[in-house]
Amino acid sequence: MTDTPLPAWWHPLASRAANIRGDEITRHLPPAEGGRRSAVLILLAEGDAGPTVLLMRRADTLRDHPGQPSFPGGGVEPADADLTATALREANEEVGLDPATVTVVTTLPELWIGVTNFRVTPVLAWWHAPHTVTARQPAEVSLVANLSVHRLADPANRVSVRHPSGYVGPAFVTPDMLVWGFTGGVLATVLRLGGWERPWNPRRVVDLDA
């Protein structure tokens, strides 16, 4: 990793993210013990129309979270030096990200995905030298998209989703996927911390299939 100066739009996000508590992001916090440690990479770059964020769509054939949106990431492996190393390794394996093009800025508090028993640390990073990325493991990743933060923040692209389980949470409508669940919740937090969130109607609800 090479440290490079952050653009001005990064500073509010970096400062607020470094001090946020887990309960300010979600009510689903990790238990005192148990669960597999993991990390996801929230990779922000400078696009033609402002900041962008890298997201994936998981393959429909996966056992866990098939067809759902996600950040690059996965479980900690014994050879990983730390959670940052986990996030970068997984991003390299999944989409071919070159770690040398990334400056890690900070991490968010550890969060919890109870349905798969994962303790997840989101790693915020500046993609100072973007390059072409693609799904390197089609059995796991069906789509890779670098999305405009400002388009995601457009109220016309924001909805709430309702799952048959009773879950209701924030979501984002994009041309290629509906971003919801854990990823949608974390992305909503990033928009808020970065000062990009705009007033939107949470009563606009999309019902999900089982």
Order of alpha helices (4+ residues) and beta strands (2+ residues): alpha-beta-beta-beta-beta-alpha-beta-beta-beta-beta-alpha-beta-beta-beta-alpha-beta
